[in-house]
């Protein structure tokens, strides 16, 4: 069926935006959406076009009720500036961050690259954000969006002191997010991925769980992992999650692999994490491995390379209970969210 809004996005708007620097386009788009939503009735119109409201899409996961299983992954709304507006495009939840205790500018520009031939993105942003306290002020204006808080450490913080950074973010965000995500898997902060090793990761998660258990009401804590882990490392992740009793896993973050890319060599050799279509199969493999080997012991949020409803269904069939979009949302537009939810409803009717 012809969709006029999607046609305009993919044939007119996207080609224009893709002619300009990706990071500048990102900030420009945020400003335009913010301005657009100040116009009366725009929010209602966007919801009417894209949101699929049906109780059959609701998911009860780790004590939370998700209106639908399609969320926005961390990294898109790092500083919690647009979560209310973005939710109107049909997302069942929005994950903000990665946030750090202190503001930081991230890595030097240029640090965001489109690989159009591969429908992918390479980024080496480096946790650029305005600091956790700045985001908290905006999150207090939440209009009912289910929010995940993705937390990390500052670049200048040595790994031996990293736990303190995560605790600061955890305490600051506790009253304004619905669940937490511990990000130790970004390839763009020096030595961060070393925190995925068994001993430091156990210490970090046990410390956060102790802080969580001391609260009158606990909040789910999830771990975001890299797609580049070996099977032995994934088995360690299963043991760590079950031992620390955290709520679940997000699989996966971006990859440092460059296998099978078609873009020009100058692009594929850029340092950073790769997201988009090339990540699809590996992230699904990780989801299936974790789900099978753990015997579905914990919930998994699937993310990586979802560019179609079928891609999302594959992740759910592999063992994910929820999915998240990022690069697919940029390449395919907001209709992707609607397509996934419609496909899920079609399955229910069968």
Secondary structure as UniProt FT lines:
FT   HELIX           4..8
FT   HELIX           9..13
FT   HELIX           14..17
FT   TURN            18..19
FT   HELIX           22..36
FT   TURN            37..38
FT   TURN            40..41
FT   HELIX           42..50
FT   HELIX           55..57
FT   STRAND          59..61
FT   TURN            62..63
FT   STRAND          64..66
FT   STRAND          70..72
FT   TURN            74..75
FT   TURN            78..79
FT   HELIX           83..87
FT   TURN            88..90
FT   STRAND          93..99
FT   STRAND          112..115
FT   HELIX           116..118
FT   STRAND          120..123
FT   HELIX           132..139
FT   TURN            140..141
FT   STRAND          147..151
FT   TURN            155..156
FT   HELIX           159..161
FT   HELIX           162..173
FT   TURN            174..176
FT   STRAND          179..183
FT   TURN            187..188
FT   TURN            190..191
FT   HELIX           192..196
FT   HELIX           198..213
FT   STRAND          220..225
FT   TURN            227..228
FT   HELIX           231..244
FT   STRAND          248..251
FT   TURN            259..260
FT   HELIX           265..268
FT   STRAND          273..276
FT   HELIX           277..279
FT   HELIX           280..293
FT   TURN            294..295
FT   STRAND          299..303
FT   HELIX           309..318
FT   STRAND          322..325
FT   HELIX           327..332
FT   HELIX           335..349
//
